[in-house]
Amino acid sequence: MEEANELSNYLPLSFKTRSEQDYIAFLWDAFETNYTYGKYQFAFLAYHMLTMSFVYFNIWQIRQARLEDFEKGLIGFGKDIEKSLLEATSPFVFSIVNERSILRLLKLISYAKLVDDRNETAHPNGNIFFSTQAALDAKIAEILRVVDEIQTHSKPVIEQAYREFLLQNHDPEVREYPEAADQLRELLVHENYLSQKDI
């Protein structure tokens, strides 16, 4: 389970709402409880939801830092979905789009197997795909490899968020918070859902 906790380094350090924070904490608890009690199939489902939350936060960062690129990525979605995604007030709004399509938005169609695995385990089909700790640990290692690849691809977006923050917040006379640490925490980390890996 120790390796599985690596995913927390890719998830935000700070959330905009208490309900977002509670949701992520709930998923971690569901994962840890099911893992501890050998209910690996259900542990996988919770871990998958944490992984997709990471994807949503990553897309949110693109939307914040590179709106024009985000808009181009919406080509092919219906007008109502496009409007909802452009007006989103939370990364979790991206859940209105099926997971395979949201991965297409990131040009990550090669990672669609993650969604296929979730689909197979989340339906009553008579199969227990993750009946052993070893099977789940192998899947977690694969997921973490994919998450790290996504993180690597998002480096230019994170760099742009940093650049914009520095350009807009360098003058202590006009910034929102007098203390630099508060300004960093609230307007860089919090607003951009930055993770430990982003920092």
Secondary structure, DSSP 8 states (H G I E B T S, - for coil): -TTGGGGGGGSBSS-SSHHHHHHHHHHHHHHHHHHHTT-HHHHHHHHHHHHHHHHHHHHHHHHHH-HHHHHHHTTTS-HHHHHHHHT-SSGGGGGGS-HHHHHHHTT-GGGHHHHHHHHHHSS-SS--S--SHHHHHHHHHHHHHHHHHHHHHTHHHHHHHHHHHHHHH--TTTSSSSSHHHHIIIIIIITTT-BTTT-
